Amino acid sequence: MRINPRLFDEDSTTQKDILERYEHEDELSRRHCSYVHFISESFKSPDSYRSIDDPKYRQPTGEEIKEVFEHLVSFHSKRVVCKMLGIKSKTNPTQTINRWISEESYIPYTAWRMLLILDGRVVQTNRLTMPDGDRPWAKFYD
């Protein structure tokens, strides 16, 4: 891991705040990963759960979208889930979701991925190639 050298130019209070945020987010990430891999009932992932740059990725079916959406709605309202996805409509925000479920229109990959992340079905990591060309995410996904 490379550390930004400008971090050392910051005062000790700022450095401490950054470290505290890092440790907090690290713990939240560990919990999310634990949920995805050990707790969630959806540990058998279909190819639609893959990253879009994976050659085995395929567009989700309406049934898959419905399953994830309905599971999220069991914790949040439909309106809240739509807000999480950035769907804005003064009349019926779920109309867009219904079109995706009925396969009347395709769900954008970003919306699908966000649904999967919010529902604890996938872990999203940065896919930044290392300076030596190594792709650390490729161990299990290529």
N, C-alpha and C positions, 0 to 999 in steps of 0.2 A: 504494500500500500504506500502511495506517495502522499506526503503531507504538504499542504500549501505553505511555502516558507513565509508568506505574509502573515500567517497566523501568529508567528513569533513577534511581529511588530505590534500586536495588540496588547493592551494592558492586561494585567492578571485577572481582573474582574471579567472582562470580555472573554478571555481564554477559558475561565471557569464556567461561564454561561454556555459557551460552545460545547465544552466537555459534558456538562449536565444534559444539554439537549441531545447530544450524541448518545449518551448512555441510556437516556429515556427512549429514544427512537430505536436503539439497538434492542432494548427489552421488548418493545412493541413488535418489532420485526421477528424476534425469536418466538413470541407468542403466536403471531400470525403463521409463521412457518410450522410451528407445532400443530396448530389447528388444521392447516392444510394437509399435513402429512400423517398425523396420528389420530386426530379427533373427528374431523369432518367425515360425513357419510359418503362423500363423493370422491374417494381416493382413487377410484378407477376412472381415469380421465379419458374422454373421447378425443379424437384428433382435433375437434374444434377448440379444445382447451389449449392447444399448442400455440406457441408464438407465431406470428404471421410470417416471420422469416424462416420458419421450419418448413421444409418441402412437404412434410406430411400434414401440414395444417389444412383444414377444410372449413368452409363456411358452416356456422351452426344451423341446425334444423330449427324449425318453429317450435317443435316439442322441447328441444334443449333450452331455447330461450324462455319458454313458458315455465319450465321446471325451475330455472335459476331465479327468474323474476318472482314467481309465486313464493319461493322460499324466502327471498328478501322481504317480500311484502308481509310475511308472517311475523317479521320483527319491526318493520316500518310500514307506513302507509304507502299506497300506490303513488300518491302525490310526492312524498318525500323521496322515494326511489327515483321518480322522474326528475326531481330537482338534483339529486346526486349525479344523474347522467347529463344534466344540463338541458333537459327537454323543457321548453317553456311554451305554455299555451294557456290562455285565459279561460278557455272553455273546457277542454278535455285533454290533459297532458298524456293520458294513457292511450290515446288514439294512435300515437306513434308506436308504442309498444305492441298494441294489438295488430298493427300492420306487419311488424316484424314476426310476431307469433304466427300469423296467418300466411306468412311468406309472401304477402302482397308486395313488400319491399324488403330489401336486404338491410340487416343491421350493420352499421359501420363497425369496423373492427375495434375502434377505440371504445365505443359504447359497449360492445360485447366483452372486451377485456376488462373494462371497469366493472361490469356486472359480476364477472368471475372473481375479480379481486375483492370487491365488496362482500361477496357471499362466501369468501374464504375457500374458493375452489382452486385458485392458483396463487403463486407467489411471483410478483413482478420484480425483476432485477434489471439493473442497467446492463446493457449489452455493449460495453465499451471494450474494444480490443486493447490488450496491453501493448506497451511499446515494443515488445519483442514479437508481436503478432499473435500471441496466445489469446484464445477465446475461452475464458474461464467458465462460461455458462455451458460450454459444449459437452462437458463430461457426460451428462445424462440426456442431452437433447439433440445431439446430431446423429 
